[in-house]
Amino acid sequence: MQIGFAVPGAGAWSTPANQVLIAQRAEELGYDSLWTLQRVVNPAGSADQTYRNVPDPLITLAYLAGYTARVRLGVAVVNLPFFSPALLAKQAITLDHVTGGRLDLGLGLGWMPEEFAAVGASMERRGARAEEFLAALRAFWTGEAGEVSEFRGEFYDIPPVTMDPRPLQRPEPPILLGGASEPALRRAGRLAAGWVSSSRAELADIGRSIDIVREAAEKAGRDAAALRFVCRGAVRIREEGDDASDIGTGADRRPLTGTYDQIVGDFDALAEQGVTELFLDLNFDPRLTGPDADPWDSMYIAREALEALAPR
């Protein structure tokens, strides 16, 4: 199982300088990948402070590409309804070249009504739109440079056009679909290079979702063994004796929550369930990203975690 790390992506610590520090040290330590997340807006007055101060994920990856050389660079996820197929196709192609072919493109459907309203997108029939979006996106990527792209569908109508350059990774950057519902899981199995879980996934039971993706791939005549199963591991580092309300105790302890030894001990259980790639994400721990978190303290913990949880 490959191990990645999420750069600071939410809260006061998510600055370009901190992102570079984490990215470069992660690459030095042998991590396989670095990850970002997307959140465009938040509802005013929301009690949920998880997504404060979230930079644009694609611009962040382009920035980090210039400070790294080997590690893969992924986003989990950008929401398809917020883009047109042509715009995302162009941005992803450019980013694939900027990263030297290191891009992993995680795509999702979105879930926040206020965010859809703010970007002028519809929440209706998101699944059907997503399937057609992927077909339209790929219409811009297939073939050789200079070839004509065209797509006709219910939601998207692309006249004969050309879009160059083509992706550096051929035929395309790996597309990893998010989503937790059974239709979303089956869509990933039929149409994507793999599936990426959300921060809210029940990691103790993630194998059930992976099985659904695999089954859908096999029914579609695809090689399920070739799929990637990427787990966003929402890590919460706690010491013995800390308040157990957000940890759980004994057999009820939440996976990837607790001491470093406990967290490392969870890796094998995730791999046994079929996870092929785990990236460790501190952005969902309010002690690091909440309104009262000190960015210096957050970075101290993150740098300590990088060392303690580095690939063996």
C-alpha positions as CSV (number, residue, x, y, z in Angstrom):
1,M,0.0,0.0,0.0
2,Q,1.4,3.4,-1.0
3,I,1.4,6.2,1.5
4,G,0.8,9.9,0.7
5,F,0.2,13.1,2.7
6,A,-2.2,16.0,2.4
7,V,-0.6,19.4,2.4
8,P,-2.2,22.1,4.6
9,G,-5.4,22.8,2.8
10,A,-7.9,24.3,5.4
11,G,-7.5,26.7,8.2
12,A,-5.0,29.4,9.1
13,W,-2.0,27.0,8.5
14,S,-2.8,26.5,4.8
15,T,-0.3,29.0,3.4
16,P,1.9,28.6,0.3
17,A,5.0,28.6,2.5
18,N,3.7,25.8,4.8
19,Q,2.5,23.8,1.8
20,V,6.0,23.9,0.3
21,L,7.6,22.9,3.6
22,I,5.3,19.9,4.0
23,A,5.6,18.9,0.3
24,Q,9.4,19.0,0.1
25,R,9.9,17.1,3.4
26,A,7.3,14.5,2.4
27,E,9.2,13.9,-0.8
28,E,12.5,13.6,1.1
29,L,10.9,11.0,3.4
30,G,9.7,8.8,0.5
31,Y,6.0,9.6,0.5
32,D,4.4,8.5,-2.8
33,S,1.9,11.4,-3.2
34,L,0.7,14.8,-2.0
35,W,-2.9,15.8,-2.0
36,T,-5.2,18.9,-2.0
37,L,-8.9,19.4,-1.6
38,Q,-11.6,21.8,-3.0
39,R,-14.0,24.0,-1.2
40,V,-15.1,27.1,-3.0
41,V,-17.4,28.8,-0.4
42,N,-19.0,28.1,3.0
43,P,-22.5,29.0,4.2
44,A,-22.4,32.2,6.2
45,G,-22.7,31.6,9.9
46,S,-22.2,27.8,9.6
47,A,-21.2,26.1,12.8
48,D,-19.1,23.7,10.8
49,Q,-15.6,25.3,10.6
50,T,-14.0,22.4,8.8
51,Y,-13.5,24.3,5.5
52,R,-12.1,27.6,6.6
53,N,-9.4,29.3,4.4
54,V,-9.3,26.6,1.6
55,P,-7.0,27.6,-1.3
56,D,-7.8,26.5,-4.9
57,P,-6.5,23.0,-5.2
58,L,-5.3,23.0,-8.9
59,I,-3.4,26.2,-8.5
60,T,-1.8,24.8,-5.4
61,L,-0.7,21.7,-7.2
62,A,0.8,23.7,-10.0
63,Y,2.7,25.7,-7.4
64,L,4.0,22.6,-5.6
65,A,5.1,21.0,-8.9
66,G,7.9,23.6,-9.1
67,Y,9.1,22.6,-5.6
68,T,9.0,18.8,-6.1
69,A,10.4,16.4,-8.6
70,R,9.2,12.8,-7.9
71,V,6.1,12.7,-5.7
72,R,2.7,12.4,-7.4
73,L,0.3,15.3,-7.0
74,G,-3.4,14.7,-6.5
75,V,-6.6,16.5,-5.8
76,A,-9.4,14.8,-3.9
77,V,-11.6,16.0,-5.3
78,V,-12.7,18.8,-7.6
79,N,-16.5,18.9,-8.3
80,L,-17.5,18.4,-11.9
81,P,-20.6,20.5,-11.8
82,F,-18.5,23.6,-11.0
83,F,-16.7,23.4,-14.4
84,S,-17.5,23.0,-18.1
85,P,-15.8,20.0,-19.7
86,A,-13.7,22.2,-21.9
87,L,-12.4,24.3,-19.1
88,L,-11.5,21.4,-16.8
89,A,-10.0,19.5,-19.8
90,K,-7.7,22.5,-20.5
91,Q,-6.7,23.0,-16.9
92,A,-6.0,19.3,-16.3
93,I,-3.9,19.1,-19.5
94,T,-1.9,22.1,-18.5
95,L,-1.4,20.8,-15.0
96,D,-0.4,17.4,-16.3
97,H,2.4,19.1,-18.3
98,V,3.3,21.4,-15.4
99,T,3.7,18.5,-13.1
100,G,5.7,16.5,-15.6
101,G,3.0,13.8,-15.8
102,R,2.5,13.4,-12.0
103,L,-1.2,14.5,-11.8
104,D,-3.9,12.3,-10.2
105,L,-7.3,13.9,-11.0
106,G,-9.9,13.2,-8.3
107,L,-13.4,14.2,-9.4
108,G,-16.7,14.4,-7.4
109,L,-20.2,15.6,-7.7
110,G,-20.4,18.1,-4.8
111,W,-22.9,18.1,-1.9
112,M,-23.3,21.6,-0.5
113,P,-26.4,23.5,-1.8
114,E,-24.9,26.9,-1.1
115,E,-21.8,26.1,-3.1
116,F,-23.9,25.0,-6.1
117,A,-25.9,28.3,-5.9
118,A,-22.8,30.4,-5.6
119,V,-21.2,28.9,-8.8
120,G,-24.5,28.8,-10.7
121,A,-24.7,25.1,-11.0
122,S,-27.6,22.7,-10.7
123,M,-27.8,19.9,-8.2
124,E,-30.4,18.1,-10.3
125,R,-29.4,14.8,-12.0
126,R,-25.8,15.1,-10.9
127,G,-25.1,11.5,-11.6
128,A,-26.3,11.6,-15.1
129,R,-24.5,14.8,-15.7
130,A,-21.3,13.3,-14.3
131,E,-21.3,10.4,-16.7
132,E,-21.8,12.7,-19.7
133,F,-19.2,15.1,-18.3
134,L,-16.6,12.4,-18.3
135,A,-17.3,11.4,-21.9
136,A,-17.1,15.1,-23.0
137,L,-13.9,15.6,-21.0
138,R,-12.3,12.6,-22.7
139,A,-13.4,13.8,-26.1
140,F,-10.8,16.6,-25.7
141,W,-8.0,14.2,-24.7
142,T,-8.2,11.3,-27.1
143,G,-6.4,11.1,-30.4
144,E,-3.2,12.9,-31.5
145,A,-2.4,16.6,-31.5
146,G,-4.4,18.6,-33.9
147,E,-7.2,16.0,-34.2
148,V,-10.8,17.3,-34.0
149,S,-12.8,16.8,-30.8
150,E,-16.6,16.7,-30.9
151,F,-19.3,15.6,-28.5
152,R,-23.1,15.6,-28.6
153,G,-25.2,14.8,-25.5
154,E,-28.1,15.7,-23.4
155,F,-26.2,18.2,-21.2
156,Y,-23.2,19.1,-23.2
157,D,-22.9,19.9,-26.9
158,I,-19.4,20.5,-28.1
159,P,-19.0,21.5,-31.8
160,P,-16.0,20.3,-33.8
161,V,-12.9,21.9,-32.2
162,T,-9.3,21.2,-31.4
163,M,-7.6,21.4,-28.0
164,D,-3.9,21.1,-27.7
165,P,-1.6,20.0,-26.2
166,R,-2.8,16.6,-25.4
167,P,-2.2,15.2,-21.9
168,L,1.4,14.1,-21.1
169,Q,0.1,11.0,-19.4
170,R,-1.5,8.9,-22.2
171,P,-4.3,8.4,-22.8
172,E,-5.1,10.7,-19.8
173,P,-4.2,11.6,-16.3
174,P,-5.6,9.0,-13.9
175,I,-9.2,9.9,-13.0
176,L,-10.3,8.8,-9.5
177,L,-14.0,9.2,-8.8
178,G,-15.3,10.0,-5.3
179,G,-18.7,9.4,-3.8
180,A,-20.1,7.1,-1.2
181,S,-23.5,6.0,-2.6
182,E,-23.8,2.7,-4.4
183,P,-24.4,4.4,-7.8
184,A,-21.3,6.6,-7.3
185,L,-19.2,3.5,-6.4
186,R,-20.5,1.6,-9.4
187,R,-19.7,4.6,-11.6
188,A,-16.1,4.6,-10.4
189,G,-15.8,0.9,-11.3
190,R,-17.2,1.4,-14.8
191,L,-15.6,4.6,-15.8
192,A,-12.5,5.5,-13.8
193,A,-9.0,4.4,-13.0
194,G,-10.1,4.0,-9.4
195,W,-12.0,5.4,-6.4
196,V,-11.1,7.9,-3.7
197,S,-12.9,7.9,-0.4
198,S,-14.1,10.9,1.5
199,S,-13.1,12.3,4.9
200,R,-16.3,10.9,6.3
201,A,-15.8,7.3,5.1
202,E,-16.2,4.6,7.7
203,L,-12.6,3.2,7.5
204,A,-13.4,0.2,9.6
205,D,-15.7,-0.9,6.8
206,I,-14.2,0.6,3.7
207,G,-13.7,-2.8,2.1
208,R,-17.5,-3.0,1.4
209,S,-17.3,0.1,-0.8
210,I,-14.2,-1.3,-2.5
211,D,-16.0,-4.5,-3.3
212,I,-18.9,-2.6,-4.9
213,V,-16.4,-0.8,-7.2
214,R,-14.7,-4.0,-8.1
215,E,-17.9,-5.8,-8.9
216,A,-19.0,-2.9,-11.2
217,A,-15.7,-3.0,-13.0
218,E,-15.9,-6.8,-13.6
219,K,-19.5,-6.4,-14.9
220,A,-18.3,-3.8,-17.3
221,G,-15.6,-6.1,-18.6
222,R,-12.8,-4.2,-17.0
223,D,-9.8,-5.5,-15.0
224,A,-10.7,-4.9,-11.4
225,A,-7.2,-5.8,-10.2
226,A,-5.9,-2.8,-12.1
227,L,-8.0,-0.2,-10.3
228,R,-6.7,2.1,-7.6
229,F,-8.4,2.4,-4.3
230,V,-7.3,5.6,-2.6
231,C,-8.2,6.3,1.0
232,R,-8.3,9.8,2.4
233,G,-7.2,9.0,5.9
234,A,-8.5,11.7,8.3
235,V,-5.8,11.5,11.0
236,R,-6.3,12.8,14.5
237,I,-3.2,12.5,16.7
238,R,-4.0,12.0,20.4
239,E,-1.9,11.0,23.3
240,E,-2.8,8.5,26.0
241,G,-5.1,10.1,28.5
242,D,-6.6,12.7,26.0
243,D,-10.3,13.3,25.9
244,A,-11.7,10.1,24.2
245,S,-14.9,11.8,22.9
246,D,-13.5,12.1,19.4
247,I,-11.3,9.0,19.6
248,G,-13.2,6.2,21.0
249,T,-11.6,3.6,23.2
250,G,-10.6,0.0,22.9
251,A,-12.3,-1.8,20.0
252,D,-14.4,1.3,19.4
253,R,-11.4,3.6,18.6
254,R,-11.7,5.3,15.3
255,P,-9.2,4.1,12.7
256,L,-6.3,6.6,12.2
257,T,-7.1,8.3,15.5
258,G,-4.8,8.0,18.5
259,T,-1.1,7.7,19.1
260,Y,1.4,7.3,16.3
261,D,1.8,3.6,17.1
262,Q,-2.0,3.1,17.0
263,I,-2.3,5.0,13.7
264,V,0.6,3.0,12.1
265,G,-1.1,-0.2,13.4
266,D,-4.2,0.7,11.4
267,F,-2.3,0.7,8.0
268,D,-2.4,-3.1,7.7
269,A,-6.1,-3.3,8.3
270,L,-6.8,-0.8,5.5
271,A,-4.5,-2.7,3.1
272,E,-6.2,-6.0,4.0
273,Q,-9.6,-4.4,3.0
274,G,-8.2,-3.6,-0.4
275,V,-6.9,0.0,-0.1
276,T,-4.0,0.4,-2.5
277,E,-3.1,4.0,-1.5
278,L,-3.6,5.8,1.8
279,F,-2.9,9.5,2.1
280,L,-2.8,10.9,5.6
281,D,-4.8,14.1,6.0
282,L,-4.6,16.4,9.1
283,N,-7.0,19.0,7.6
284,F,-10.0,17.4,9.3
285,D,-8.6,17.7,12.9
286,P,-10.0,20.9,14.5
287,R,-7.0,21.0,16.8
288,L,-4.9,21.9,13.7
289,T,-7.4,23.7,11.5
290,G,-10.1,25.1,13.8
291,P,-10.7,28.9,14.4
292,D,-8.6,28.8,17.6
293,A,-5.7,26.7,16.2
294,D,-2.3,28.3,16.2
295,P,-0.7,27.8,12.7
296,W,2.8,27.4,14.3
297,D,1.5,24.6,16.6
298,S,-0.3,23.0,13.6
299,M,2.9,22.9,11.6
300,Y,4.9,21.5,14.5
301,I,2.4,18.6,14.8
302,A,2.3,18.1,11.0
303,R,6.1,18.0,10.7
304,E,6.3,15.5,13.6
305,A,3.6,13.4,12.0
306,L,5.4,13.4,8.7
307,E,8.4,11.8,10.4
308,A,6.5,9.4,12.6
309,L,4.2,8.1,9.9
310,A,6.6,8.0,7.0
311,P,6.7,5.0,4.7
312,R,8.8,2.2,6.1
